């Protein structure tokens, strides 16, 4: 009875624990629902009509601190490339890492502001976003045009290529957009100014990183130069991110989407990013630049991996890779080897017989090895072969006679050549060719028979 009571009490305790656990789960679900409702309320409360509610990077303390340090460092102009090995706790190194992260944040912020400008200016010129893809170029063009209807009065020279300027002017004359209100125009111009300010800040960050590239990434700088290496690192999001990136993506870092506006693509260059600014790429002939860009991206990725692990702070590995790239490009430019003249044949020498075709096949069939010779040349493992003189003396028979029949002769099928010869011999006529009275006979006599016949005839004549 005591054991039954104890088990009953244990079951009651388990039930109470399960109920408490269920109550906790219900409370957690309720809290999550309240948080979700609060997040939805916050999202609904956002005013996308206000630029400050969308773009907040420039008002953060982190942005202001890093930009102040960058400006101070650029004013000092200190060169720390000769300080030796890189220390992870070095404040200068930490500032470089922060600058790489900030450049990525600035790029994302420019994209957000670009979307804001595009949504506002779509009412005025909806076709412009399909003609100008780059966010900074779009912001400059929007700020330059404003509410102007006649684009012939707007000077876009220096902002866009001449072909794109012509297409934009023609499209603006037939657009269905309407001028913006003063309030929307002011918000759009302010957004353009903010995007341009962020672009200037990004250039300052890249200039600072470029001045310190010999300190943080000496091998990449040795291959493509400090300016290109800083742009690659800034776009990739740091040295570690660049080291993890495949070479095919490194080749496209910084590439802009080209708008040919209906013009031919025959002369358009392939897609390439910041690597086209490298000195090696510019010195390569145009016909080899595609291969050179792939090679440059591959070697730059290897150098980034060396720099990310601090494998060679002196930059010797990067210089070796650059020399390897230079030698390969020079090898590509070498002319093909000259065709060697064919030597004259040896005088008074007969040409070799190199026949082929039906006659050679027939000759091979005539002198081909027979099945009997094949068996004689073959030996069976563990079985003594018979020989012509016995006891292994004389000519060996190999596997002849070991098939169980006791015969040394192999029945050969008649070859095609022999069958053809027999048929030809059979068809050839022999004997007298004269016509007889239904009987054809061919008689042949030996000299002895001829003499005997003559003697018989002489005896008959004498009698």
Secondary structure, DSSP 8 states (H G I E B T S, - for coil): -HHHHHHHHHHHHHHHHHHHHHHHHHHHHHHHHHHHHHHHHHHHH--TTSSTTT--GGGSHHHHHHHHHHHHHHHHT---TTS-S--TT-HHHHHHHHHHHHHHHHHHHHHHHHHHHHHHHTTT-TTHHHH--SHHHHHHHHHHHTT-S-GGGS--BTTB-HHHHHHHHHHHHT-------HHHHHHHHHHHHHHHHHHHHHHHHHHHHHHTHHHH-HHHHHHH-HHHHHHHHHHHTSHHHHHHS-HHHHTTTT------TT--SSS------GGGGSHHHHTS-GGGHHHHHHHHHHHHHHHHHHHHTTS-TT-HHHHHHHHHHHHHHHHHHS------------TT--------SHHHHHHHHHT---HHHHHHT---TTS---BSSBTTBSSB-TTTT-SSS--S-------HHHHHHHHHHHHS--S--S--SS--------HHHHHHHHHHHHHHHH-
